[in-house]
Amino acid sequence: MRKSKELYTVLWKSEMCILFLYVNNEYQPDEFQLILVNNRDETWDRPTKLADFWSTNKDCISGLDNEPGKEGGTWLGLNKNGRIGILLNIPNNFRENMKGRGYLVSNYLTSQDSPKSFIKNIEDMKSDYNGFHLALLHKSNGKFDMEYLTNGSGNAQLSKINKGQYTCIGNSYYDKPWKKIIDGREPFQNIIHKYSNHKDKLIDELLNFMFDKKQYYPDDVLYNQTKNIYARDYIEQLACRYVWLPKYKYGTRTTTIVLIDGQGCCDYIEKTLVTPVDVENPQFTTKSFHFQLSNTI
């Protein structure tokens, strides 16, 4: 078994996330066109800026990585012009001196490229990064386009967004999902069906869903992907939507919800674990933003 000190070094370099996304391009004005919820798992002491509009671009909002050498990268962000980028890492054989994956999102948010063009421009360079999933969206002519790129196994592509399109991505290879992804699809859909007309309740239920510490283990797919990287107790915690590993000072640090209605009104909510972490009584801070997208046509 890998020693704790060695394992901690790997964890420090292995940000995890889980994404549940709903897009309805045949929406009514009083319906949500997009519902997104994401967990970011990270070491507790990795310096991170809480969600806010960027000082360098007031149209962009996200949390930001402040790790030396990775400053300004992000795992999830939004531009008021209707761009959304989400990055999820894939645990595999970590390689030193690779390009920072977080810049894939921040560069997209400030670009003028369509999701398809942006993906095309970076596709030949995907081997310059450690393992990742990248999902990019842009609202144009009233509808969201989405493109997806991974440098993991297979040639997986997300299906074209239609009415009621659900997308669920974790840190597994896209064509070999872990149980917590498979078993999360139905309850995520049920929450949307039941509470999409009650925004406050929808937010509460999405947070409860993402804070679920149920362990979807044993999971042979998860185990076989990570057995040569992580210790058993860490692998077992990876089987939870909400990861809690005080032993390694690691786990779910941030939960982000993005809601966009048919009139282009956006709610961006971030709930973040307060650091240093009080293991016996963890505290959280919540930041909420309500604004209008500039691209609502």
NORKAMO-V308144 format. One line per field, one symbol per residue. ss: DSSP state (H for helix, E for strand, C for the rest). phi: phi as a letter, one per 20 degrees, with the letter a starting at -180 (. if undefined). burial: # if it has 16 or more other C-alpha atoms within 10 Angstrom, else .. A space follows every 10 residues. Layout:
ss->???
phi->???
burial->???
This chain:
ss->CCCHHHHHHH HHCCCEEEEE EEECCCCCCC CEEEEEEEEE EEECCCCEEE EEECCCCCCE EEEEECCCCC CCCCCEEEEC CCEEEEEEEC CCCCCCCCCC CHHHHHHHHC CCCCHHHHHH HHHCCHHHCC CEEEEEEEEE CCEEEEEEEE CCCCCCCCCC CCCCEEEEEC CCCCCCCCHH HHHHHHHHHH HHHHHCCCHH HHHHHHHHHH CCCCECCCCH HHHHHHCCCC CHHHHHHHCE CCCEEHHHCE EEEEEEEEEE ECCCEEEEEE EEECCCCCCC CCCEEEEEEE EECCCCC
phi->.ffgffffff ggdcfdbbcc ccccedfege dfebccbbdd dbffeffbef gafffebfed cafcfdfgnc gnfbeabbdg fnecccdced fbffdfmeff fffgfffffe edffgfffff fdgfdffedf gbdcdccbeb lnceecccbc defmcfcffg fcfmedcccc deffecffgf fgfeffffff fffecfecgf fgfffffgff efegeebfbf fffffdfedc ffffgffffd fdeccggdlb qfdcddcccc efdneddccc dcffdgeeff bfdcdcdccc bdfedde
burial->......##.# ##.####### #####.#... .######### ####...#.# ###.....## #####..... ########## ########## ##........ ######.##. ...###.##. .....#..## #########. .######### ##........ #....##### ####..#### #......#.. ##..##.... .##.###.## #...###... .##.##..## ...####### #####..### ########## ########## ###...#... .......... .##.##.
